[in-house]
Amino acid sequence: MKQRPITPATRIGGSKPRHGLARVLSKLGVCSRSQAQAWIAAGRVSVNGRITLDAERPTDAERDRIAVDGEPAQAVARVYIAMNKPRGIVVSADDERERDTVYALLRDAGLPWVGPVGRLDKASEGLLLLSNDTVWAAGITDPSSSLEKTYHVQINGLPDASALRAMHTGIDADGEHLAALRAQVLRVGGRNAWLEVVLDEGRNRQIRRLMAALGYDVLRLVRVAIGPLVLGDLGKGQWRHLTRDEFDALCKTPPAAPQPSTAPRSRHPR
């Protein structure tokens, strides 16, 4: 079935179309909200022919003429990407320490701006979503969605049944209650074990902090699934567009959601 194009009207229209200017630029998919704020502060954005320095200026994406550097800001095609993030690179567009970022893996791919949907720290690896659909991304990362995320975690120890129960019931650390929705042993070696840990929330470094509170070091941490979407055989450093079925499965209300690109798999070597 041919995919319907995503237009500004389908994404931004409605009973309350006026939003702050930075948010409108973000919703158009041309940049992140923070980048839009920087553009506005630098005097690069005009509305109806006049430069504005107010990122919160009420703006109607359908009626107002928005331009960046004199060029009309128009909605771009929505892009939804699954990437196998390698260990040792950061999930950031710009890194002040000049470390390698995931955007190096997308270089020369001909994609519009995309932002990460959730995070993985530098030492973690596995499934990462990126998109320029900020409304969809907010729904995926919203804690109320309770979207399960599955990790394979190697630790320096052999946890017994009581340790697994503690992972589930949780540990109080640094003023927070850290717990896994589920935890089970996948396999054990002489001195370490691989666990499958499932979370339905996204606290900062949650698994690493939980394991540390129980006396374990995390040797490797790989995200293998986000809800129904699995990492599968996607190689390290490779990425691909989500299929329509995958996109729909991630959405709670697929009929009301925009349709993703159906471009074929694209890969970029490390």
N, C-alpha and C positions, 0 to 999 in steps of 0.2 A: 504494500500500500504506500502511495506517495505521501511523504510527510508534509504537513502544513507548515509554511514558514512562520516564524515567530516575529511579530511586528510590535512596535511600541504600543499600539492600541490594545493588543491582546495581553500585554504585560503590565501596562501602567494605567490604562483607562479605568473607569469605574465611577462610583458615586463620590469618591474623595480623591480626585486626581492630583491635587496640589500637594507637593512635598518640598522639603528644602532642596536647594539647587544641587548640593553635593550628592544627596541621596538620589535625585533624579538622574544625574550622570552615571552613578553606580548602577541604577536599575536599567539604564539603557545598555549596560554591558560594555561600556567603553573603558572603564577603569574602576579601581576600588574607590570606596568613599574617602579614604584617607588621601589617596592620590588626587581625587577631585578637589578636596579641601586645599591641597597644596597648589594646584593649578589656579584655583580661585584667588587664593592669597597672593599669588604671583601676578595677578591681573591678566591671566590668559583666557578667561571665560567671559563671554558677553551674553546678555539676554535681551532680545529684541533690539539689538544694535548697540547696547550700552554695556560697558565693562562693569561688572559687579564684584565687589570684594566680600560679599556676604554669603557664606556657604549655606546659611539657613534661609536665604531668600525664598519665599513661597513661589513655586514654579509649576506650571502645567506643561507636562512633556508634550502634549498634543497640540497646544495652542501657542505656547511661547517659542520663539526662535532662539535656540541655544547654539552657541558656536565656541569652539576652542581654537585659539590662534587664528581666528577668522574663518575657520572651516566648520560647516554645520555638523553638530553632534547628532548622529542618527543611531537608532538601535541597530546593533549588529547581530548576526546569526548566533543563536545560542549554541554553546559548545559544552559538552559534558565528557570528561576524561577520567579514565582509571589509569593509574600509574603504579608501577612497582618501584617504590622509592628505595634506593640502595642505602646501606648504612654509611654514615660519614658525611652526608650532605644535609644542608639545612633547608627547611621549608620557608623560604623568604625570597621576596623579589630582590631586595638589596641587603647585603650583610656588611655591617660596619667593619667586620674583621676580614672581609674579602675571602670568606670561605666559599666553596662550591655550593651552589643552590640547585633546587630542582628545575629552575628555569633554564639551566644549561642543557638539560635533557630535551627541552622543547625548542631550542635554538634552530632557526632555519626551517621550522615546520609550517610557517605561513599561517599561524593561528592568531586570532585576536587576543587581547588581554584575557587572561584567566587567573583566578585566585584560588588558593587552597580552600577546600571544604573540610574544616577541621585541621588538626596538626599531627605530626609525628616529630619527635625530637631528633636531634642529629644522630644519636646512637641507635635509634629505632629504624626499622625497615618495613617494607610491605605495602599494602594497599592504601593508596592516597587518591582522593577525588579532587579534581580541579574543574572550575566552571567560571563562566562570566555571567551566569544567571544568579545574581545575588539574592533574589527572593527565594529561589529553590535551595540555594546553599544555606540560607538562614533556617529554612524548614528542616533540613537534614541535621544541622548542628543544634537545633533547639532542644534543650534538655527534656521538654515535655513530650518530644517524639519518642523517647525511650528506645531509640533505634539501637539494637544490640551490635556490639563490635567484638569480634573474636580475634584473640591473639595466641600465638604459640610462643612460649616463654621458656628459655633455658636458664636454670638456676644452679648454683653451686651447692647442691645438697639433695638429699633424698627425703622429701616430705612424707610424713605418715598421715594417717586418717585425721588425727587431731589438727595437724597443720592445714590440711585442706578445709576442715570445718572452720578454722579460724579465718581463712581467706574469705569464706562465704559469710560468716557472721560479722567479720570486720574487726578493724583495729583503730583505736583513737590515736592519731598522730598529728602533731602540729595544729591542734585545735580542730581537726577534721576527722570524720569517721570514714575510713577507707575500707571498701569491701568489694568483692567480686560477685556478680550475679551467679556465676557458676565457676568451678575450678575442678579439673581432673588431671590425673597423670596420663600422659601419652606414652612415654617410654622412659626407662632409667638406664644409666650407665654405671660405671664404678663409683663415681663421685658426684655426678650431677644428674639432673632429670629435666625432661621436657614436659611442660604443662600446657593444657589448653585453658585459657582464662577468658571468660566472657564478661563484658561490662555493658551496662545500660546507661552510663553517665560518663562524662569526660573531664574529670578533675585533672589538674596539672600533674604529670608524671605519676599517675595514680598507681599503676602496677609496680613501678620501681619503688615507690614509697611504701606500698603495702608489703612487698617482699622484704624490704630493708627492715621494717618494723618486726617482721617475723624471723629476722636473722639471716636472710638469704641475699646474695648478690645476683643481679640479673646479668647473665652472660650474653644473651641475645634476646631480642624482642621483635617479633614479626607479626604485623597485623595481616590476617589471612581472610577476613570477611568484614563487610559492613552491611548489617541486615542480611538480605538474601544475596547480595553481591559478593562473589568469592574471587580471590586473587587468581586461582587456577594456575595455568602454565605460563602466565605473563612473565617474561624474563626480567631480571634485575635491570633497572634503568630504562625499561621499555614502557610504552603507554599505548592506549587505544581509546577510541570513542566508545561510549556506552551504546549498547543496542537499545532499540525502543522497548523491548521486553524488560531489560535490566532497569531502564529509566522508570518505567511504569511500576516495577516491583518495589522501587525505593520510595515511591510516592504513595501517600495514604489515599489520595483521591485522584487517580490517574486521569479520569475523563476531563477534569478541570485544569489539568496541567499542560504546559506547552510540550511539543514533541521535540525530541533531541535530533541532532544531526545523525545521519545514517552513513557518514563517510566511512570508508574501509579502515581497517587497522593501520595505524601508522607507528613507526618505530624510529627511535633515535638511539644510536649506540652511546655507551658511556664515554 
